[in-house]
Amino acid sequence: MRNTKPYVIAEMGVNFYDTAKVLNITPLDAAKLYIDKAAEVGVDCAKFQSYKADTIVSKNSPAYWDLKKEPTKTQHALFQKHDRFNESDYRELCEYTHAKGMDFTSTPFDYASADYLEKMVDFYKISSSDLSNIPFIQHIGAKGKPVYISVGAAYLSEVDEAVRTLKNSGCRDIVLFHCVLSYPTKPSDANLKVIQTLKKDFPDVRVGFSDHVAPDDTMMTLATAYLLGAEVIEKHFTLDKTLPGNDHYHSGDPEDFKKAIANFRWIDTVLGSAEKTVLECEITPRREARRSLVLTRDMKKGEIIQKTDIMAKRPGTGIAPKFTDIVIGRTVNQDLCEDTVLTWDMV
């Protein structure tokens, strides 16, 4: 797996189905196009979703998304639109993603998907919706792969139960994603400080952020999450934010991801090192901007330096002001002019 910090996941989800219709290409070709564009902007991992409508939801389960953006009134009907891919399709996408230099994963929503994905995914991703599905979490955790799990719409006690389940199943590489299960998430609901809470309460796992806030010109939501300690960043990915559907309107397009990744690199640059030392760029300013003891009048050889004979002025190439009490009372060993920067060989 790639070790970029932060590790950036493009959640393709099922957005490519809508792009396939617009471009009049197959969903598989559209998915590959999404992979191409994600690779171009420096994404670390392409993530998909593996499910069948009949195993993820009952037929009368109501919609919980914005019906103005996605008018489908039941979850089952929506999932039916996007559940065509099978094991062979994901294997092809896995191979294609790896050929592009990115990692691959797909969120399983049933046991069959979890099992056939085992030989493909670089890590498992578990949805917030399955945080309370303890038997399913145990099944995935026992497979010996890293597990990344979103914890949206959950109490801290439920997060703790999921983490303990993973650990008890033998999973040792865990990432908790702070997530708000609302599409799109209002900035006022983002609650990014939860990232710090998760880091404090679960110090032996990594913490990330799965973002549902609609992208803006600055992509500062993701930058802030990184500054608060998110080591993994996940966001839905689209090639066209104006397409109808339940994900496009809160997804980031390639330019959004490019901007976010540039923000991360800028943050790394300005954060620099925690070591407090004198930088190379500070050596000359340090010398020229600091102060030395300077004569306030002309002095003859043998005269004794009084307190009124010296003043601290720039540059810092002479005797430092902290030695004032040592200099007072000494004699000058040569004739010196007013404004001379005193050095130890003069006194």
Buried (B, 14 or more C-beta within 10 A) or exposed (E): EEEBEBBBBBBBBBBBBBBBBEBEBEBBEBBBBBBBBBBEBBBBBBBBBBBBBEEBBEEEBEBEBBEEBBEBEBBBBBBBBBBEBEBEBBBBBBEBBBEBEBBBBBBBBBEBBBBBBBEBBBBBBBBBBBBEBBEBBBBBBEBEBBBBBBBBBBEEEBBEBBBEBBBEBEBEBBBBBBBBBBBBBEEEEBEBEBBBBBBEBBEEBBBBBBBBBBBEEEBBBBBBBBBBBBBBBBBBBBBBBEBEBBBBBBBBBBEBBBBBBBBBEEBEEEEEEEEEEEEEEEEEEEEEEBBBBBBEEEBEEEBEBEEEBBBBBEBBEBBEBEBBEEBBEEEBEEEBEEEBBBEEEBB
